[in-house]
Amino acid sequence: MNYGIQTNAHGKPGNNMFGNVFNNKKVLVTGNTGFKGTWLTQWLRQLGAEVVGISISVPTNPSMFETLNLRNDIEHYDLDINELERLKEIFVAHKPDFVFHLAAQPIVRQSYIDPVETFRTNTLGTAHVMEALRALENECIATMITSDKCYENVEWNWGYRETDRLGGKDPYSASKGAAELVIHSYIHSFFNTTNTNIKIASVRAGNVIGGGDWAASRIVPDTVKSWANEEPVEIRSPRATRPWQHVLEPLSGYLRCAQVLATDGSNNGEAYNFGPDANQNKSVLELLTKLSDHWPFKSDSEKVVVQEQSNFHEAGLLKLSCDKALADLSWQPTLEFDQTIEFTASWYYKYYNEQDSDIIEYTNQQIAEYCEQARLKNASWMA
Ligand SMILES: NC(=O)c1ccc[n+]([C@@H]2O[C@H](COP(=O)([O-])OP(=O)(O)OC[C@H]3O[C@@H](n4cnc5c(N)ncnc54)[C@H](O)[C@@H]3O)[C@@H](O)[C@H]2O)c1
């Protein structure tokens, strides 16, 4: 991929994005060892932030966190967010300017295996992060990451708005709906005055894809693991349709939301959806077919095997309306579906097939390329 963009001496994109609000700021990221947390950490470092991470463990092997060697570049704590007193101590000691809360048990299938642990981390853990914020005396902007699954999915064809009813049939979805209630209860009970030192928003996005995800029971990681072993991937629901988006898309929304909280604060206490354009709703089979165009198969053997449906409930298509993010934050998605696929496939291709390539540099280049694409679309945060 030829990036052809302006970079600084370290090969990173210029630092004028997001109004420069993260430059030289301390940013605490929970769930920093996970898929989204790792990409966010790398982007924040490019933006000049000093990142402090809190995670219970590294969730996968391989992992993008280990691949990028981030343990050496940030202050990292191995901690369960349910250890409230220690969590508060770390918050108070670091006095973060920004917090991004991503730590969660994020897999629907796992939530059926251990629902209590899912509620403990996703709902009670979120209350603990709110308590840790309450312990701060410094000014802090907090962005709380939940999910599109926080909405009661009534299987309709139009996008859910931030005012739609929260819910969720499976334990994961319910734990995220409940996390939203916790967040907004704390906002109204403790952070609702005009002179609060803590400004908060909750942010809701759906299925993300991109290089560096190796979580179990997710379609793209399952696929690249199989294809890397020269085996076909087994899928359950070829026609299931999801609003796929690249991981950098919601992250740009989270960062933009935090920027607006930090600069005019008019969005304090609000919730925002971040999703792709409706034309990115594609079936699993369409997704894998496109992905396979970028994978160097040595033979014409089968790429995909369709298995019998499993019997656990998985919701149908759930779309988000992102009109509020556009109105309040001037945020819009950047990548087309084909670009999303190309970004994703090329990262994994480098990882699996070019052993001596510099994957850290390549990750930085993908962030730079994403920013360039956003600039071409006049993204508000690139101004
Ligand atoms: N990946 C997606 O498609 C997607 C979609 C919607 C929402 N989300 C949400 O985005 C966030 C990040 O998701 P992800 O895909 O990066 O997940 P991930 O599994 O890759 O990472 C989860 C992170 O949370 C940490 N964690 C888990 N339990 C913890 C605990 N008790 N204490 C401290 N840390 C803990 C893990 O160590 C890891 O760092 C989650 O809140 C998830 O629900 C993800």
The ligand as an ORCA input file, in Angstrom:
! r2SCAN-3c Opt
* xyz 0 1
  N     -14.712     -5.974     19.335
  C     -15.970     -5.663     19.029
  O     -16.473     -6.002     17.935
  C     -16.793     -4.845     19.996
  C     -18.099     -4.456     19.612
  C     -18.861     -3.693     20.499
  C     -18.336     -3.324     21.721
  N     -17.072     -3.735     22.079
  C     -16.571     -3.322     23.398
  O     -15.304     -2.701     23.246
  C     -14.485     -3.011     24.375
  C     -13.197     -3.649     23.923
  O     -13.477     -4.833     23.191
  P     -12.319     -5.717     22.559
  O     -12.841     -6.303     21.328
  O     -11.059     -4.926     22.489
  O     -12.171     -6.884     23.656
  P     -10.911     -7.762     24.054
  O     -11.403     -9.053     24.591
  O      -9.920     -7.808     22.946
  O     -10.267     -6.957     25.270
  C     -10.891     -6.912     26.531
  C      -9.957     -6.207     27.495
  O     -10.592     -6.132     28.778
  C      -9.703     -6.643     29.760
  N     -10.489     -7.195     30.873
  C     -11.422     -8.171     30.827
  N     -11.919     -8.384     32.058
  C     -11.284     -7.521     32.902
  C     -11.348     -7.253     34.297
  N     -12.195     -7.905     35.105
  N     -10.526     -6.302     34.800
  C      -9.661     -5.619     34.007
  N      -9.557     -5.845     32.686
  C     -10.367     -6.769     32.138
  C      -8.868     -7.693     29.028
  O      -7.678     -7.992     29.739
  C      -8.628     -6.949     27.716
  O      -7.608     -6.011     27.888
  C     -15.340     -3.906     25.274
  O     -15.969     -3.095     26.248
  C     -16.351     -4.498     24.320
  O     -17.511     -4.915     24.975
  C     -16.304     -4.493     21.245
*
